[in-house]
Protein backbone atom coordinates (compact mmCIF):
# COMPACT_ATOMS: atom_id res chain seq x y z
CA UNK A 1 0.00 0.00 0.00
CA UNK A 2 2.81 2.42 0.86
CA UNK A 3 4.44 1.64 -2.49
CA UNK A 4 1.21 2.47 -4.29
CA UNK A 5 0.83 5.82 -2.52
CA UNK A 6 4.48 6.57 -3.16
CA UNK A 7 4.14 5.89 -6.88
CA UNK A 8 1.10 8.17 -7.01
CA UNK A 9 2.55 11.08 -5.08
CA UNK A 10 6.31 10.95 -5.49
CA UNK A 11 6.74 12.16 -9.07
CA UNK A 12 8.40 15.46 -8.27
CA UNK A 13 10.97 15.05 -11.05
CA UNK A 14 8.37 15.06 -13.83
CA UNK A 15 5.96 17.84 -14.70
CA UNK A 16 3.71 17.25 -17.70
CA UNK A 17 1.34 19.90 -16.36
CA UNK A 18 3.54 22.68 -17.69
CA UNK A 19 4.83 20.90 -20.79
CA UNK A 20 1.76 21.83 -22.86
CA UNK A 21 2.36 25.55 -22.33
CA UNK A 22 4.89 25.65 -25.21
CA UNK A 23 2.12 24.62 -27.58
CA UNK A 24 -0.21 27.46 -26.58
CA UNK A 25 -0.50 31.15 -27.41
CA UNK A 26 1.21 32.02 -24.10
CA UNK A 27 4.65 31.29 -25.60
CA UNK A 28 6.75 32.65 -28.48
CA UNK A 29 10.11 31.75 -30.00
CA UNK A 30 13.27 33.90 -29.98
CA UNK A 31 16.86 33.23 -30.94
CA UNK A 32 18.48 31.08 -28.24
CA UNK A 33 21.87 31.74 -26.73
CA UNK A 34 24.65 29.32 -27.67
CA UNK A 35 24.17 27.52 -24.35
CA UNK A 36 20.44 27.06 -25.05
CA UNK A 37 20.77 25.52 -28.51
CA UNK A 38 20.28 21.92 -27.35
CA UNK A 39 17.20 22.86 -25.34
CA UNK A 40 15.86 24.85 -28.27
CA UNK A 41 16.29 21.93 -30.67
CA UNK A 42 14.46 19.58 -28.31
CA UNK A 43 11.55 21.89 -27.57
CA UNK A 44 10.99 23.40 -31.00
CA UNK A 45 9.20 20.22 -32.09
CA UNK A 46 6.47 20.87 -29.53
CA UNK A 47 6.33 24.55 -30.45
CA UNK A 48 5.50 23.72 -34.10
CA UNK A 49 3.24 20.74 -33.22
CA UNK A 50 5.46 18.32 -35.16
CA UNK A 51 4.29 14.67 -35.25
CA UNK A 52 7.80 13.53 -34.24
CA UNK A 53 7.98 15.72 -31.14
CA UNK A 54 8.38 12.68 -28.84
CA UNK A 55 10.34 10.41 -31.19
CA UNK A 56 14.09 9.89 -31.27
CA UNK A 57 14.36 11.42 -34.76
CA UNK A 58 12.46 14.49 -33.57
CA UNK A 59 12.36 16.07 -30.16
CA UNK A 60 13.28 12.87 -28.34
CA UNK A 61 11.40 10.59 -26.00
CA UNK A 62 9.52 12.28 -23.17
CA UNK A 63 8.26 10.04 -20.36
CA UNK A 64 6.12 12.78 -18.86
CA UNK A 65 3.24 12.67 -21.32
CA UNK A 66 2.34 8.95 -21.24
CA UNK A 67 4.63 6.81 -19.11
CA UNK A 68 4.59 8.95 -15.96
CA UNK A 69 0.78 9.26 -15.66
CA UNK A 70 0.31 5.53 -16.27
CA UNK A 71 2.86 4.68 -13.60
CA UNK A 72 0.88 6.86 -11.21
CA UNK A 73 -2.35 5.10 -12.28
CA UNK A 74 -0.68 1.77 -11.48
CA UNK A 75 -0.02 3.12 -7.99
CA UNK A 76 -3.70 4.03 -7.66
CA UNK A 77 -4.73 0.57 -8.83
CA UNK A 78 -2.38 -1.09 -6.35
CA UNK A 79 -4.04 0.83 -3.53
CA UNK A 80 -7.55 0.01 -4.72
CA UNK A 81 -6.74 -3.67 -5.29
CA UNK A 82 -5.13 -4.34 -1.91
CA UNK A 83 -6.51 -1.82 0.55
CA UNK A 84 -9.14 -4.20 1.93
CA UNK A 85 -6.33 -6.52 3.07
CA UNK A 86 -4.71 -3.78 5.15
CA UNK A 87 -5.22 -3.61 8.89
CA UNK A 88 -6.03 -0.33 10.58
CA UNK A 89 -8.78 2.14 11.33
CA UNK A 90 -11.72 1.95 8.93
CA UNK A 91 -11.91 5.77 8.65
CA UNK A 92 -8.32 5.97 7.44
CA UNK A 93 -8.78 3.05 5.04
CA UNK A 94 -11.80 4.59 3.36
CA UNK A 95 -10.14 8.01 3.20
CA UNK A 96 -7.13 6.51 1.40
CA UNK A 97 -9.47 4.64 -0.95
CA UNK A 98 -11.04 8.00 -1.79
CA UNK A 99 -7.60 9.49 -2.45
CA UNK A 100 -6.78 6.69 -4.89
CA UNK A 101 -10.04 7.17 -6.80
CA UNK A 102 -9.50 10.93 -7.04
CA UNK A 103 -5.92 10.63 -8.22
CA UNK A 104 -6.69 7.93 -10.79
CA UNK A 105 -9.36 10.26 -12.19
CA UNK A 106 -6.90 13.18 -12.14
CA UNK A 107 -4.33 11.32 -14.24
CA UNK A 108 -6.88 9.93 -16.69
CA UNK A 109 -8.38 13.41 -17.05
CA UNK A 110 -5.02 14.79 -18.15
CA UNK A 111 -4.23 11.81 -20.37
CA UNK A 112 -7.52 11.99 -22.26
CA UNK A 113 -7.06 15.73 -22.74
CA UNK A 114 -3.57 15.20 -24.11
CA UNK A 115 -4.34 12.36 -26.52
CA UNK A 116 -8.10 12.58 -27.15
CA UNK A 117 -10.16 15.21 -28.95
CA UNK A 118 -11.80 17.66 -26.54
CA UNK A 119 -15.03 16.18 -25.16
CA UNK A 120 -17.24 18.99 -26.51
CA UNK A 121 -15.65 19.26 -29.96
CA UNK A 122 -15.99 15.82 -31.52
CA UNK A 123 -18.07 12.74 -30.79
CA UNK A 124 -16.90 11.38 -27.42
CA UNK A 125 -18.58 8.02 -28.07
CA UNK A 126 -16.49 7.53 -31.22
CA UNK A 127 -13.29 9.57 -30.78
CA UNK A 128 -10.36 7.59 -29.41
CA UNK A 129 -9.04 8.51 -25.98
CA UNK A 130 -6.55 6.42 -24.02
CA UNK A 131 -6.54 2.80 -22.78
CA UNK A 132 -8.29 2.20 -19.47
CA UNK A 133 -6.55 -0.01 -16.93
CA UNK A 134 -8.45 -0.33 -13.68
CA UNK A 135 -6.48 -3.00 -11.83
CA UNK A 136 -2.83 -3.73 -11.06
CA UNK A 137 -2.73 -7.15 -12.76
CA UNK A 138 0.10 -7.50 -15.28
CA UNK A 139 -0.64 -10.22 -17.83
CA UNK A 140 1.05 -9.03 -21.02
CA UNK A 141 -2.22 -7.99 -22.64
CA UNK A 142 -2.04 -5.24 -25.25
CA UNK A 143 -4.67 -2.62 -24.41
CA UNK A 144 -6.53 -0.77 -27.14
CA UNK A 145 -7.62 2.83 -26.79
CA UNK A 146 -11.00 3.43 -25.19
CA UNK A 147 -13.22 6.22 -26.46
CA UNK A 148 -13.15 9.71 -24.98
CA UNK A 149 -16.63 9.08 -23.60
CA UNK A 150 -15.59 5.87 -21.88
CA UNK A 151 -12.63 7.58 -20.26
CA UNK A 152 -14.79 10.46 -19.05
CA UNK A 153 -17.33 8.03 -17.59
CA UNK A 154 -14.58 6.38 -15.55
CA UNK A 155 -13.30 9.79 -14.44
CA UNK A 156 -16.80 10.79 -13.36
CA UNK A 157 -17.33 7.51 -11.50
CA UNK A 158 -13.99 7.77 -9.71
CA UNK A 159 -14.48 11.39 -8.70
CA UNK A 160 -18.02 10.85 -7.44
CA UNK A 161 -16.81 7.88 -5.39
CA UNK A 162 -13.82 9.89 -4.16
CA UNK A 163 -16.09 12.75 -3.14
CA UNK A 164 -18.40 10.37 -1.26
CA UNK A 165 -15.57 8.66 0.61
CA UNK A 166 -13.50 11.75 1.37
CA UNK A 167 -16.58 13.61 2.59
CA UNK A 168 -17.80 10.75 4.79
CA UNK A 169 -14.36 9.77 6.11
CA UNK A 170 -12.51 13.01 6.63
CA UNK A 171 -8.95 12.78 7.83
CA UNK A 172 -6.61 15.60 8.79
CA UNK A 173 -4.39 16.26 5.75
CA UNK A 174 -2.03 19.01 4.64
CA UNK A 175 -2.27 20.69 1.24
CA UNK A 176 -0.11 18.01 -0.39
CA UNK A 177 -2.79 15.32 -0.04
CA UNK A 178 -6.15 15.02 -1.78
CA UNK A 179 -9.23 16.03 0.22
CA UNK A 180 -12.97 16.11 -0.46
CA UNK A 181 -12.63 19.74 -1.58
CA UNK A 182 -10.07 18.74 -4.21
CA UNK A 183 -12.38 15.99 -5.47
CA UNK A 184 -15.26 18.48 -5.74
CA UNK A 185 -12.99 20.95 -7.56
CA UNK A 186 -11.94 18.26 -10.03
CA UNK A 187 -15.60 17.48 -10.69
CA UNK A 188 -16.25 21.15 -11.40
CA UNK A 189 -13.38 21.24 -13.90
CA UNK A 190 -14.49 18.01 -15.56
CA UNK A 191 -18.11 19.17 -15.96
CA UNK A 192 -16.92 22.53 -17.33
CA UNK A 193 -15.04 20.66 -20.07
CA UNK A 194 -18.17 18.56 -20.72
CA UNK A 195 -20.30 21.74 -20.96
CA UNK A 196 -22.49 20.47 -18.14
CA UNK A 197 -22.91 23.96 -16.74
CA UNK A 198 -25.27 23.09 -13.91
CA UNK A 199 -22.93 20.50 -12.41
CA UNK A 200 -19.83 22.65 -13.04
CA UNK A 201 -21.56 25.41 -11.08
CA UNK A 202 -22.86 23.10 -8.34
CA UNK A 203 -19.48 21.58 -7.54
CA UNK A 204 -17.74 24.96 -7.64
CA UNK A 205 -20.39 26.12 -5.19
CA UNK A 206 -19.78 23.14 -2.92
CA UNK A 207 -16.11 24.06 -2.67
CA UNK A 208 -16.58 27.79 -2.20
CA UNK A 209 -19.20 27.37 0.50
CA UNK A 210 -16.45 25.76 2.63
CA UNK A 211 -13.34 27.48 1.30
CA UNK A 212 -13.66 30.80 -0.50
CA UNK A 213 -10.45 32.60 0.49
CA UNK A 214 -8.57 34.65 -2.10
CA UNK A 215 -5.20 36.25 -1.42
CA UNK A 216 -5.25 40.03 -1.75
CA UNK A 217 -2.13 40.75 -3.80
CA UNK A 218 -2.30 44.38 -2.63
CA UNK A 219 -1.40 43.22 0.87
CA UNK A 220 1.68 41.17 -0.02
CA UNK A 221 4.54 43.16 1.56
CA UNK A 222 7.40 41.58 -0.40
CA UNK A 223 8.28 41.03 -4.02
CA UNK A 224 8.14 37.27 -3.61
CA UNK A 225 5.39 35.10 -5.00
CA UNK A 226 2.31 35.16 -2.73
CA UNK A 227 1.52 31.41 -2.82
CA UNK A 228 3.70 30.31 0.07
CA UNK A 229 3.60 27.11 2.07
CA UNK A 230 0.69 28.35 4.18
CA UNK A 231 -1.38 29.89 1.40
CA UNK A 232 -5.05 29.89 2.33
CA UNK A 233 -5.97 29.87 -1.37
CA UNK A 234 -4.48 26.46 -2.16
CA UNK A 235 -6.83 23.47 -2.08
CA UNK A 236 -4.25 20.92 -3.22
CA UNK A 237 -0.73 21.24 -4.58
CA UNK A 238 2.30 19.17 -5.45
CA UNK A 239 5.81 20.55 -5.48
CA UNK A 240 7.64 20.27 -8.78
CA UNK A 241 11.19 21.48 -9.25
CA UNK A 242 10.82 21.55 -13.04
CA UNK A 243 8.25 24.31 -13.29
CA UNK A 244 9.60 26.92 -15.69
CA UNK A 245 10.63 30.36 -14.55
CA UNK A 246 13.10 32.37 -16.59
CA UNK A 247 16.42 30.92 -17.68
CA UNK A 248 19.48 31.47 -15.47
CA UNK A 249 21.67 34.49 -16.34
CA UNK A 250 23.39 34.25 -19.72
CA UNK A 251 21.25 31.31 -20.91
CA UNK A 252 18.34 33.35 -22.32
CA UNK A 253 15.23 31.18 -22.50
CA UNK A 254 14.43 30.52 -26.17
CA UNK A 255 10.67 30.13 -25.63
CA UNK A 256 9.62 33.07 -23.42
CA UNK A 257 6.10 34.39 -22.95
CA UNK A 258 4.27 35.73 -25.99
CA UNK A 259 3.94 39.45 -26.68
CA UNK A 260 0.22 39.59 -25.90
CA UNK A 261 0.22 37.82 -22.53
CA UNK A 262 1.89 40.68 -20.56
CA UNK A 263 -0.52 43.15 -22.18
CA UNK A 264 -3.42 41.38 -20.48
CA UNK A 265 -2.04 42.67 -17.17
CA UNK A 266 -1.92 46.34 -18.20
CA UNK A 267 1.86 46.50 -18.57
CA UNK A 268 3.95 49.64 -19.03
CA UNK A 269 7.68 50.21 -18.72
CA UNK A 270 9.08 51.81 -15.58
CA UNK A 271 12.61 52.83 -14.63
CA UNK A 272 13.32 49.43 -13.10
CA UNK A 273 11.30 47.24 -15.42
CA UNK A 274 7.63 46.57 -16.16
CA UNK A 275 4.82 48.13 -14.13
CA UNK A 276 1.44 46.39 -14.02
CA UNK A 277 -1.98 47.69 -13.03
CA UNK A 278 -2.92 44.03 -12.57
CA UNK A 279 -0.54 42.78 -9.89
CA UNK A 280 -0.62 39.27 -11.33
CA UNK A 281 1.74 40.47 -14.02
CA UNK A 282 4.32 41.20 -11.35
CA UNK A 283 4.03 37.79 -9.71
CA UNK A 284 3.11 35.47 -12.56
CA UNK A 285 5.55 36.82 -15.16
CA UNK A 286 9.19 37.33 -14.30
CA UNK A 287 12.02 38.51 -16.45
CA UNK A 288 15.72 37.84 -16.03
CA UNK A 289 17.17 41.06 -14.67
CA UNK A 290 20.37 40.37 -16.59
CA UNK A 291 18.31 40.73 -19.74
CA UNK A 292 15.99 43.60 -18.89
CA UNK A 293 13.69 43.03 -21.85
CA UNK A 294 10.41 41.26 -22.35
CA UNK A 295 12.13 38.80 -24.67
CA UNK A 296 13.42 36.80 -21.74
CA UNK A 297 10.31 36.73 -19.60
CA UNK A 298 8.98 33.47 -18.21
CA UNK A 299 5.92 32.30 -16.30
CA UNK A 300 6.75 31.89 -12.63
CA UNK A 301 4.30 30.18 -10.33
CA UNK A 302 6.16 29.12 -7.26
CA UNK A 303 5.81 27.90 -3.75
CA UNK A 304 8.88 27.97 -1.51
CA UNK A 305 10.68 29.86 -4.29
CA UNK A 306 12.05 26.96 -6.35
CA UNK A 307 8.89 24.89 -6.66
CA UNK A 308 6.00 25.28 -9.03
CA UNK A 309 2.26 25.15 -8.34
CA UNK A 310 1.71 24.05 -11.93
CA UNK A 311 0.12 20.86 -10.58
CA UNK A 312 -2.60 21.85 -8.18
CA UNK A 313 -5.94 23.48 -7.50
CA UNK A 314 -6.69 26.91 -6.02
CA UNK A 315 -9.92 28.60 -5.04
CA UNK A 316 -9.42 31.13 -7.85
CA UNK A 317 -10.20 28.42 -10.41
CA UNK A 318 -13.55 27.71 -8.75
CA UNK A 319 -14.57 31.37 -8.96
CA UNK A 320 -13.75 31.26 -12.68
CA UNK A 321 -15.50 27.93 -13.27
CA UNK A 322 -18.63 29.22 -11.56
CA UNK A 323 -18.53 32.54 -13.39
CA UNK A 324 -18.27 30.86 -16.79
CA UNK A 325 -21.11 28.48 -15.95
CA UNK A 326 -23.29 31.45 -14.93
CA UNK A 327 -22.47 33.25 -18.19
CA UNK A 328 -23.23 30.18 -20.31
CA UNK A 329 -26.61 29.89 -18.57
CA UNK A 330 -27.24 33.62 -19.15
CA UNK A 331 -26.48 33.21 -22.85
CA UNK A 332 -28.95 30.32 -22.99
CA UNK A 333 -31.96 31.76 -21.19
CA UNK A 334 -31.28 35.49 -20.75
CA UNK A 335 -31.89 35.39 -16.99
CA UNK A 336 -30.08 38.50 -15.75
CA UNK A 337 -29.53 36.92 -12.34
CA UNK A 338 -26.85 34.68 -13.92
CA UNK A 339 -25.06 37.68 -15.41
CA UNK A 340 -25.04 39.47 -12.05
CA UNK A 341 -23.71 36.40 -10.25
CA UNK A 342 -20.98 35.94 -12.83
CA UNK A 343 -19.91 39.56 -12.42
CA UNK A 344 -19.87 39.15 -8.63
CA UNK A 345 -17.44 36.22 -8.94
CA UNK A 346 -15.22 37.97 -11.48
CA UNK A 347 -15.10 41.20 -9.49
CA UNK A 348 -14.35 39.29 -6.28
CA UNK A 349 -11.29 37.79 -7.95
CA UNK A 350 -10.19 41.02 -9.64
CA UNK A 351 -10.47 43.06 -6.45
CA UNK A 352 -7.79 40.83 -4.94
CA UNK A 353 -5.54 41.05 -7.97
CA UNK A 354 -5.62 44.61 -9.30
CA UNK A 355 -3.76 47.59 -7.89
CA UNK A 356 -6.21 49.38 -5.57
CA UNK A 357 -5.73 52.75 -7.33
CA UNK A 358 -6.70 51.18 -10.67
CA UNK A 359 -9.49 48.84 -9.59
CA UNK A 360 -12.98 49.45 -10.95
CA UNK A 361 -15.83 46.99 -10.86
CA UNK A 362 -16.88 45.82 -14.31
CA UNK A 363 -20.55 45.73 -15.27
CA UNK A 364 -20.73 44.18 -18.72
CA UNK A 365 -24.23 43.85 -20.18
CA UNK A 366 -23.52 42.00 -23.41
CA UNK A 367 -23.33 38.22 -22.87
CA UNK A 368 -20.67 37.45 -25.48
CA UNK A 369 -18.49 40.33 -24.29
CA UNK A 370 -18.83 39.09 -20.72
CA UNK A 371 -17.89 35.56 -21.76
CA UNK A 372 -14.75 36.83 -23.49
CA UNK A 373 -13.86 38.86 -20.41
CA UNK A 374 -14.22 35.73 -18.27
CA UNK A 375 -12.06 33.68 -20.64
CA UNK A 376 -9.39 36.40 -20.57
CA UNK A 377 -9.52 36.24 -16.77
CA UNK A 378 -8.88 32.50 -16.96
CA UNK A 379 -5.82 33.14 -19.10
CA UNK A 380 -4.54 35.84 -16.74
CA UNK A 381 -5.13 33.84 -13.59
CA UNK A 382 -4.30 30.27 -14.63
CA UNK A 383 -1.37 30.62 -17.06
CA UNK A 384 1.31 28.01 -16.46
CA UNK A 385 -0.88 25.83 -14.25
CA UNK A 386 -2.18 22.31 -14.69
CA UNK A 387 -2.60 22.46 -18.51
CA UNK A 388 -5.39 25.06 -18.16
CA UNK A 389 -4.55 27.12 -21.24
CA UNK A 390 -4.10 23.96 -23.30
CA UNK A 391 -7.50 22.69 -22.21
CA UNK A 392 -9.21 26.02 -22.80
CA UNK A 393 -7.80 26.42 -26.31
CA UNK A 394 -9.03 22.97 -27.26
CA UNK A 395 -12.51 23.12 -25.73
CA UNK A 396 -13.02 26.62 -27.18
CA UNK A 397 -11.82 25.54 -30.63
CA UNK A 398 -9.28 28.35 -30.96
CA UNK A 399 -6.48 28.69 -33.51
CA UNK A 400 -2.89 29.34 -32.45
CA UNK A 401 -0.17 30.78 -34.70
CA UNK A 402 3.52 30.25 -33.90
CA UNK A 403 6.56 31.68 -35.67
CA UNK A 404 9.88 29.90 -35.26
CA UNK A 405 12.56 32.55 -34.93
CA UNK A 406 14.86 31.15 -37.67
CA UNK A 407 12.08 30.24 -40.10
CA UNK A 408 10.10 32.31 -42.55
CA UNK A 409 7.05 30.15 -41.91
CA UNK A 410 4.01 30.60 -39.76
CA UNK A 411 2.84 27.44 -38.07
CA UNK A 412 -0.91 27.48 -37.56
CA UNK A 413 -2.83 24.97 -35.46
CA UNK A 414 -6.60 24.69 -35.10
CA UNK A 415 -6.80 23.40 -31.52
CA UNK A 416 -10.39 22.23 -31.97
CA UNK A 417 -9.33 18.72 -32.96
CA UNK A 418 -5.67 18.79 -31.99
CA UNK A 419 -4.21 15.89 -30.01
CA UNK A 420 -0.68 14.88 -29.08
CA UNK A 421 1.04 12.10 -31.03
CA UNK A 422 1.61 8.91 -29.06
CA UNK A 423 5.40 8.46 -28.64
CA UNK A 424 6.90 5.90 -31.01
CA UNK A 425 8.51 4.01 -28.12
CA UNK A 426 5.09 3.50 -26.53
CA UNK A 427 3.57 2.27 -29.79
CA UNK A 428 6.43 -0.20 -30.23
CA UNK A 429 5.72 -1.57 -26.75
CA UNK A 430 1.98 -1.80 -27.45
CA UNK A 431 1.20 -2.45 -31.16
CA UNK A 432 -2.56 -2.36 -30.37
CA UNK A 433 -2.43 1.42 -30.04
CA UNK A 434 -3.78 3.43 -32.97
CA UNK A 435 -1.66 6.54 -33.58
CA UNK A 436 -3.35 9.95 -33.63
C-alpha positions, 0 to 999 in steps of 0.5 A: 500500500505504501508503495502504491501511494508513493508511486502516485505522489512521489513524481516530483521530477516530472511535470507534464502539467507545464509541458503543454504551455509551449504549444499554446498562445502564451509562448513565443520563440526567440533566438536562443543563446549558444548555451540554449541551442540543445534545449531549443532543438528539443523543444521546437518540435512541440512549439510547431506541433510536429508529429515527431515531437516525442520520437528519437528522430524528432524532439526525443522521448519524453516520459512525462506525457504517457509513461509517468501518468500511467505509472501513477495510475498503477499506484492508484490501482495497487491501492484500490486492489489491496486496501481491503487486506490492510489492517487499521482504522476503517476511517483511514482506510476509506479516506485513502481509498477515496484518495486513490479514486480521485488521483486515478481520475486526475491522471486519466483526465489529463491523459484523455485531454492530451491524446483525445479530442476535446469532449465537446468538440468531436463525438466522445462516443467515437473519438479515441481517448486512451486505454483504461486499466483499472487493476494492477494485474500485469498479464502481457495484454495489449490494451486498445484505446477506449473512447473519450466518452468511456474515459470520461465516464470512468473519471466521473465515476472515480471522482463521485466515489472519491467525493463520497468517501472523502466527505464521509471519512474526513482525515486531517491532511495538509495541502499536499494530499487530496481532500474532499474539496479537491475531489469536488474541484476536479468534478467542477473542472471536468463538468466545465469541459463537458459543458455540463454547466449546472454541475460545473456550477454546483461543484464549484459552489460546494467548494466555495461554501467551505473554502472561498479565500482569495489572497489580496495581492495588494497586501503582499509586503514583499516582491516574492510570489504570494503562494507560500507554504501556508497559502489559504488559497491552495486546495491541493498542490504538489511541489515540482522542481521543473516548473519553468521560470526564466532561464538562469543568467546568460542562458536566455530562454528561447521560448519566453512568454508571448507578446500579448500575454503581458498586455493582459495585465496592463503593462507599461515600462518603468525605470526598473522594469515593467509596471502592471496595473494588474498585480498578477503580471508582477508575480506570474511573469518574471524577467531575467534582470540580466536581460531587462527586456520582455524577450526573456520573460517566463511564467513563474508560479512558485511555492517555496521559491524553487517549486511550481504550483503548476500541478494543483488546484486553487480557489481562484479556479472555482470562482472562474469555473462558476462565473463561466457556468453562470455566463453560459446559462445567461447566454442560454436563457437570458436570466439577468440573475446569472449575469449578475452572479458571474460579475460578482465572482469575477469582481471578487477575484479582480479586487484581490488582484488589481492595484487598488488605485486602478481597480474598478468593478466591471458591469458588462451587459452583453453576454458574449463580451462578458464571456470573453472577459471571463475567458481572458480572466482564466488566461490571466489567472491560470497561465502556467498551471495544470494544462489550463490554457491547453484545455481552454484552447481545445474546448473553445476551438481556438487557432494558435499561430507560432513563428519559429525565430529562424524560419520564414514560416508561420505554423498554424494549429486549429486546436479544436481537434488537436491531439498529441502524437503517441510516442513511437517508443510506446507504440512499439511496446503496445502495437494495439495502439492506434496513432493519432 
